[in-house]
């Protein structure tokens, strides 16, 4: 009777060298299910690695300088448009508003004086006590005072708007992805404070070679999004091929919009996009259950014709519509594969 450690060591040795695994004392299992490998006709497809991103995402940045007094939300919180996210110290902005208000009062006093002077000059001119030149000077003084008053009013409005920027609100309804500041830190104009995205609108972004654009830009092309870590698949809602290629990599970007209801999917996740093309092509594919995976290596057990199986390393491609996996290298077709790689590794060759 072999221990689990000895079996594991033997399996690793067989996988690394591609040799036949022979364990004395274990009888061959005649009922081990196998499959004859033959090329099959599948719809033409193309797969590309992608990244999930939000269609609507906003990086909230500071517009005024000041110390962060309060952070009301953290990463993962759901917010509505207009909700208060952060408060920045407004003492400096408050003093700016006071200065602007004083400038408005001074400009208004000068305007009142200039208006009174203009009215006196008009009265005197009507009785021919002053010249037309004196009246023009009074009119010019009034116009200048009026312009200064409007400038002071605009300065006060600007100071009040700057003070309002100290209360940072959510620009859209969504989820807080990151909080990039803490209470007590200094906020500077343009410094990012939070990142918010809308979870109902997500898409997978993939860069494909320019040689594939002719096939992917045709009408009727559909796509499915695979999440390899979880084995989850989603149907795309729509596909958008951007009308420009990267001059450095000679690739074009394709946006594959996810359905609105995609729980568990967040921006930044890795995904694989499978595009369905027109026509069919022969593909050498094996069932997923026949694949033995050890770290970054993949292999299948091939019958040697003597009652045993030989472990052969293969290079895998994309997953087909029926769940089978394309084999790019390691098999030529016609081989007999074991559907249960664990049991196949425990069989000994018949004498």
C-alpha positions in Angstrom: 0.0 0.0 0.0 1.5 3.3 -1.1 1.3 6.4 1.0 -0.1 9.7 -0.4 3.4 11.2 -0.3 4.9 8.4 -2.4 2.1 8.7 -5.0 2.5 12.5 -5.2 6.3 12.1 -5.7 5.7 9.5 -8.4 3.1 11.7 -10.2 5.5 14.7 -10.1 8.3 12.7 -11.6 6.1 11.3 -14.3 4.8 14.8 -15.2 8.2 16.3 -15.3 9.8 13.7 -17.5 6.9 12.6 -19.6 7.6 9.0 -18.6 5.1 6.2 -18.0 4.0 6.0 -14.4 4.2 2.4 -13.1 3.1 1.6 -9.6 3.6 -2.1 -8.7 0.7 -3.8 -7.0 -2.0 -1.7 -8.7 -4.2 -3.6 -11.1 -5.3 -1.9 -14.4 -8.8 -0.6 -14.5 -10.5 -1.9 -17.6 -13.5 0.4 -17.1 -11.4 3.6 -17.3 -13.3 5.9 -19.8 -11.3 7.1 -22.8 -11.9 9.1 -25.9 -10.5 9.0 -29.4 -9.2 12.3 -30.4 -10.4 13.7 -33.7 -10.5 17.2 -35.2 -14.0 18.7 -34.9 -15.6 21.5 -36.8 -16.2 24.5 -34.6 -17.4 28.0 -35.4 -14.4 30.3 -36.0 -13.4 32.3 -32.9 -10.7 34.5 -31.6 -9.7 35.0 -28.0 -8.0 38.0 -26.4 -7.0 38.9 -22.9 -8.9 41.9 -21.4 -9.4 44.0 -18.4 -12.7 45.1 -16.8 -13.3 48.8 -16.5 -16.2 51.1 -15.8 -18.0 52.9 -18.6 -18.6 55.9 -16.2 -15.8 56.6 -13.7 -14.7 59.8 -12.1 -11.6 60.7 -10.2 -12.6 63.3 -7.6 -9.8 65.8 -7.1 -9.4 68.8 -4.8 -10.1 72.3 -6.2 -8.8 74.3 -3.3 -5.9 74.0 -0.9 -6.5 73.1 2.7 -6.3 70.4 5.3 -8.8 67.5 5.1 -11.1 67.8 8.1 -13.5 64.9 7.5 -13.8 61.9 5.2 -17.4 60.7 5.3 -17.2 57.6 3.1 -14.6 54.9 2.4 -13.9 52.4 -0.3 -16.9 50.2 -1.1 -19.5 52.7 0.0 -22.4 53.5 -2.3 -23.0 57.2 -2.9 -25.6 59.2 -4.7 -24.9 62.2 -6.9 -24.5 65.3 -4.6 -23.6 63.4 -1.4 -20.9 64.9 0.7 -17.6 62.9 0.5 -15.0 65.1 2.1 -14.7 68.5 3.9 -11.7 70.7 3.6 -10.7 73.4 6.0 -12.3 76.7 4.8 -10.7 79.3 7.1 -8.5 80.7 4.4 -11.4 80.7 1.9 -13.6 82.4 4.5 -11.1 85.3 4.8 -11.1 85.6 1.0 -14.9 86.0 1.0 -14.6 88.7 3.7 -12.0 90.6 1.6 -14.2 90.3 -1.5 -17.2 91.6 0.4 -15.3 94.7 1.6 -14.2 95.4 -1.9 -17.8 95.3 -3.1 -18.8 97.8 -0.3 -16.0 100.2 -1.3 -16.9 99.9 -5.0 -20.6 100.5 -4.2 -19.7 103.7 -2.2 -17.7 105.0 -5.2 -20.6 104.2 -7.5 -23.1 106.1 -5.4 -20.7 109.2 -5.3 -20.1 109.0 -9.0 -23.9 108.8 -9.7 -24.6 111.8 -7.6 -21.8 113.8 -9.3 -23.2 112.9 -12.7 -26.7 114.1 -11.7 -25.3 117.4 -10.4 -23.3 117.9 -13.6 -26.4 117.3 -15.8 -28.3 119.8 -13.7 -25.6 122.4 -14.0 -25.2 121.8 -17.7 -28.9 122.3 -18.3 -28.5 125.8 -16.9 -25.2 126.4 -18.8 -23.2 126.7 -15.6 -20.6 124.1 -16.7 -19.2 123.1 -20.1 -19.9 119.9 -22.0 -16.4 118.7 -21.2 -17.1 118.8 -17.5 -20.3 116.7 -18.1 -18.3 114.2 -20.1 -15.8 113.8 -17.2 -18.6 113.2 -14.8 -20.1 110.5 -17.1 -16.7 108.8 -17.5 -16.2 108.8 -13.7 -19.6 107.2 -13.3 -18.9 104.5 -15.9 -15.6 103.7 -14.3 -17.2 103.3 -10.8 -19.9 101.1 -12.3 -17.3 98.8 -13.9 -15.3 98.6 -10.7 -18.5 97.6 -8.8 -19.2 94.8 -11.3 -15.6 93.6 -11.0 -15.9 93.6 -7.2 -19.2 91.6 -7.4 -17.5 89.0 -9.6 -14.6 88.8 -7.2 -17.0 88.1 -4.3 -18.8 85.4 -6.3 -15.5 83.8 -7.2 -14.4 83.8 -3.5 -17.7 82.2 -2.5 -17.4 79.6 -5.2 -13.9 78.7 -4.0 -15.2 78.3 -0.5 -17.9 76.0 -1.7 -15.2 73.7 -3.3 -14.1 72.9 0.2 -17.2 70.6 0.5 -16.4 67.8 -2.0 -19.5 66.1 -3.3 -20.1 63.0 -5.5 -20.3 63.8 -9.2 -22.3 60.6 -10.0 -24.2 57.8 -8.4 -22.1 54.7 -7.9 -19.5 53.0 -5.7 -16.4 54.4 -4.1 -13.5 52.3 -5.6 -10.6 54.1 -3.7 -10.1 56.7 -1.1 -6.8 58.3 -1.7 -6.6 60.7 1.3 -7.0 60.6 5.0 -8.2 63.2 7.5 -5.4 65.5 8.5 -3.6 65.4 5.1 -3.2 68.5 2.9 -5.3 68.7 -0.2 -3.9 70.5 -3.2 -5.7 71.7 -6.3 -5.7 68.7 -8.7 -4.7 66.1 -6.1 -7.0 63.0 -6.5 -9.1 62.3 -3.4 -11.4 59.5 -4.4 -12.4 57.3 -7.4 -16.0 56.5 -8.0 -17.5 54.3 -10.7 -21.0 53.3 -11.8 -21.4 49.5 -11.3 -24.3 49.1 -13.7 -22.1 50.0 -16.7 -19.0 47.8 -17.0 -17.0 46.7 -20.1 -14.1 44.5 -21.0 -11.3 46.2 -22.9 -9.0 44.1 -25.1 -6.2 45.0 -27.5 -6.2 42.9 -30.6 -3.7 42.8 -33.5 -4.5 45.0 -36.5 -4.6 41.8 -38.7 -7.8 40.8 -36.8 -9.7 44.1 -37.4 -11.2 42.9 -40.7 -12.9 40.0 -39.0 -13.9 41.7 -35.7 -15.3 44.9 -37.3 -17.8 43.0 -39.4 -21.5 43.3 -38.4 -22.9 40.5 -36.4 -19.8 39.6 -34.5 -20.7 38.5 -31.0 -18.5 38.0 -27.9 -18.5 36.2 -24.6 -16.5 37.2 -21.6 -14.8 34.5 -19.5 -13.4 34.8 -16.0 -10.8 32.0 -15.9 -10.4 32.1 -12.1 -14.1 31.4 -11.4 -15.1 29.7 -14.6 -17.9 32.2 -15.1 -19.1 33.3 -18.5 -21.2 36.3 -19.5 -22.7 37.3 -22.9 -21.8 40.7 -24.2 -24.4 43.4 -24.6 -22.6 45.2 -27.4 -19.2 45.6 -29.1 -17.4 48.8 -30.0 -14.2 48.8 -32.1 -12.3 52.1 -31.6 -11.4 53.7 -35.0 -7.7 54.1 -34.3 -4.7 51.8 -33.7 -1.7 52.2 -31.4 1.3 53.2 -33.6 3.7 51.6 -31.2 2.1 48.2 -30.7 0.0 48.2 -33.9 -3.0 46.9 -32.0 -6.6 48.2 -31.9 -8.8 48.5 -28.8 -12.1 46.8 -28.6 -14.7 47.6 -25.9 -17.1 44.7 -25.0 -19.9 46.0 -22.9 -21.2 43.7 -20.1 -24.9 43.2 -19.3 -26.2 45.6 -16.7 -26.7 42.7 -14.1 -23.2 41.4 -13.5 -22.8 40.9 -9.7 -19.3 40.1 -8.5 -17.6 41.8 -11.4 -15.5 44.9 -10.5 -13.1 47.2 -12.4 -9.6 45.9 -12.7 -10.5 42.2 -12.9 -8.8 40.1 -15.6 -11.1 38.5 -18.2 -10.8 36.7 -21.5 -12.9 37.8 -24.4 -14.0 35.2 -27.0 -15.2 36.6 -30.3 -17.4 34.4 -32.5 -16.5 34.8 -36.2 -18.3 33.7 -39.3 -17.6 30.3 -40.8 -16.2 27.1 -39.3 -12.7 25.6 -38.9 -11.3 22.2 -37.8 -10.1 22.3 -34.2 -8.3 19.7 -32.1 -10.0 20.0 -28.7 -10.1 17.8 -25.6 -12.6 17.6 -22.8 -11.7 19.8 -19.9 -11.9 16.8 -17.5 -9.1 15.0 -19.4 -6.6 17.8 -18.7 -4.2 17.5 -15.8 -3.0 20.9 -14.6 0.0 21.3 -12.3 0.9 25.0 -11.8 1.6 26.5 -15.2 1.9 23.1 -16.9 -0.9 21.1 -18.6 -0.9 17.6 -19.8 -3.1 14.6 -20.8 -2.7 10.9 -20.5 -2.3 9.1 -23.8 -2.8 5.3 -24.2 0.4 3.6 -25.1 -1.3 0.5 -26.6 0.0 -1.8 -23.8 -2.6 -1.2 -21.2 -1.0 1.9 -19.7 -1.0 5.6 -20.3 1.8 8.1 -21.0 1.6 11.6 -19.7 2.1 14.1 -22.5 2.5 17.8 -22.0 0.3 20.0 -24.2 -0.2 23.7 -24.9 -3.8 24.8 -24.6 -5.7 27.5 -26.5 -9.2 28.9 -26.1 -12.2 27.2 -24.6 -14.9 26.2 -27.2 -18.6 26.6 -26.9 -19.2 23.1 -25.6 -16.6 23.5 -22.8 -13.8 21.6 -24.5 -10.3 23.2 -24.7 -8.3 23.7 -27.9 -4.9 22.0 -28.1 -2.3 24.0 -29.9 0.7 21.7 -29.5 1.4 18.2 -28.1 -1.2 16.2 -29.9 -1.6 15.4 -33.6 -5.1 13.7 -33.6 -5.9 10.0 -33.5 -4.6 9.5 -30.0 -6.7 7.7 -27.3 -7.0 9.9 -24.2 -8.0 9.1 -20.6 -11.0 11.1 -19.4 -9.8 10.6 -15.8 -6.2 11.7 -15.6 -5.8 10.8 -11.9 -6.8 7.1 -12.4 -4.8 6.9 -15.6 -1.7 8.0 -13.7 -2.2 5.1 -11.2 -2.4 2.3 -13.8 0.5 0.1 -14.4 1.4 -1.4 -17.8 0.2 -4.9 -18.4 3.1 -7.5 -18.4 
